[in-house]
Amino acid sequence: MDAYDRIEKLMLEHGEKASDLARATGMSTGLISQWKSRMQKPSATKLAKVASHYGVTTDYLLGNQTLGSELKKIIKSESERLGIPEDDLTQAFLARKPVSDESIKLNRESVAHYFDTLYSQKNQAPIDVVDEDLRDYLDELRNRPEMRMLFSTTKNATKAQIEAIVKMVEEMQGDR
């Protein structure tokens, strides 16, 4: 697996096309096509842009990250516990975490938590019981793009920020 194979894998994971990657990184789609056809290899600068876009390291893209023996043991036990192939866990871990035995002290709990979080997000069950108020909110989000935009914009806001926004909206509605 070379750098382009890893880039292509990341594009698939993120639901992106070469044109999306090109737009996000300021590169041309022609350049990415040259990487795909192996006519040209990505430069260090371009790899850094791709790595930054996907939140991975350039070492991951180049295939230079290796796992220490302790991490290999942990991944093996997590693979057995979760019923997920070791290769899948290794790739998932390396794609999102710069890892070296020298720079990071790993412990079983943090790695187990990482995999639990990663795979629970992918396999979340749908909500079985929805009360009427929640159903109304979900319908508003589904049917009104401006409500989705508002929710998306404020989902990481603090309680104080939300309260200020609510107050501002209430004042605007009072001006009608």
Secondary structure, DSSP 8 states (H G I E B T S, - for coil): --HHHHHHHHHHHTT--HHHHHHHHT--HHHHHHHHTTSS---HHHHHHHHHHHT--HHHHHT-----HHHHHHHHHHHHHHT--HHHHHHHHHHH----TTT----HHHHHHHHHHHHHHHT----S---HHHHHHHHHHHH-HHHHHHHHHHTT--HHHHHHHHHHHHHHHHT-
